[in-house]
Amino acid sequence: MVKSQEDFMVAGRKVSTAKLVGTLLCTWMGSGSLLAGAGLAANVGLSSLWMAAGGWLGIILVFFLAGKVRRIAEFTVPDILELRYNKWARILGSIVIVIAYTTIVGYQFRGGGFILNLVAGIPEWQGVLLTAGFIVLFTAFAGMLSIVSVDVINGAIITIAVIIAVPVIYLNIGGSEHLTATVPASHFTFLGEENFFWAMGIFLPTLFLLLGESNMYQKFFSAKSEKAAKSAVVWWVIGTIIVSTALASVAILAFSHFNALPVDSDLFLAAAEAERVILHTARYSTEVGLPVWAGLLLLCASIAIITSTGNSFLLTPSTNLTRDIYQRFINPEASSKKIILVQRIMVILLGVVAYLLLTQFVTILAMALTAYTMVGAGLTPALLAAFLWKRVTVYGGVASIATGMGVTLIITITNSIMVATLGYQLLNEQYIILPAASASIIVLIVVSLLTSRDPESKWGRFYTKDASLEKAIEST
């Protein structure tokens, strides 16, 4: 079915609301939720939902942008950045996305390795390679068409599996009496044993990531209309709240059971292994009262979460490298056939890079928060300003992207060096967003106010619904 780059990159701009909801839900609910989020919930309780809540608020805010994004009808976020700013914004934005998204793909590979090791006894490193091979090949075959076609099924499996698991596990492990005996009361409070500063440390990275999430924008570009894009956002936020809350609940309930077993038990799960609690529950479902079929369904949901997110987060940076670097600067006259071939090659190369990045982080939570911060600080302020602030200038936008990316990289690299030499970090991953995003926003505002206003030809298309005026501005 893939005949052109529009088919491969944005599914021919024919995606219905139902398919859009499915693919948005599957993409957002990745290993960050299945593993990192579940592990956090097991260890700190419902206060872990601060991490998910950043995404919820982000989706609500995106509702007001979805129609505008679809109306502009480009292919990538760097397309928008160059349209509003200049080619340097496109290049820097592409670098941000490639670094962050290959990191996210990397921990999907690790999640697949966890599953294959747990279920089939395959050595984890082999499971990682098998997962990587599947995700890379699936993405390379048909791009966005392959992703949105399967994600309707994946989204349904994920939602049904976790909704069934919560009440069944709760009743079979002994209900509130068991929870009272095995889980600290702080697990069921607004902040638990943490403070508001900690909450913001996990809330802001997901909020800023969501608002600058290139997969989301690319999928809005794929929608068949503005109305379909906006309708999808409504159902997306409902589905995300239900699924993320259910995943956290399953993690808390199941961990309270497995962690309460004798330490010498094969099923004992220590706090350090909490990131695997959902997978452990799927594998040993009968231990927590889930019938075998429900355990299998939860396992299928886990695989759906990992592969769907891996596919989407691999397609986006490959699209950026192909369209925003190759087609824009190296071979502007390339045919659609050549562009599709180049993108398939990029999918394979980025898959290799994602695999290599796995060696740089100890936990999936650390990988997730670093990637979220890279996008949230490096991309989100300039991207939102393009739609929401007419006074932002070309210089302000470019400086903001460079600053957010630079601060994130400097702190991350410094952390890595300090851990290797001194045994501790300069700043925990969950707090990097605070200096990085603050610096990016301050630079955006200050530089814009210190430089001359941009002409309407730069910002007009982002604020009009008049198609004829849009064309006039574009021709200018």
Secondary structure, DSSP 8 states (H G I E B T S, - for coil): ---SHHHHHHGGG-B-HHHHHHHHHHHHSSHIIIIIIHHHHHHHGGGGHHHHHHHHHHHHHHHHHHHHHHHH--SSHHHHHHHHS-HHHHHHHHHHHHHHHHHHHHHHHHHHHHHHHHHH---HHHHHHHHHHHHHHHHHHHTHHHHHHHHHHHHHHHHHHHHHHHHHHHHHTTHHHHHHHHS-GGGGSSSTTS-HHHHHHHHHHHHHHHHT-HHHHHHHHHBSSHHHHHHHHHHHHHHHHHHHHHHHHHHHHHHHHHTTS-TTSTT---GGGGGGHHHHHHHTGGGGT--HHHHHHHHHHHHHHHHHHHHHHHHHHHHIIIIIIIIIII-TT--HHHHHHHHHHHHHHHHHHHHHHGGG-SSHHHHHHHHHHHHHHHTHHHHHHHHH-TT--HHHHHHHHHHHHHHHHHHHHHHHHHHHHTSS-SS-GGGTHHHHHHHHHHHHHHHHHHS----HHHHGGGT---HHHHHHHHH-
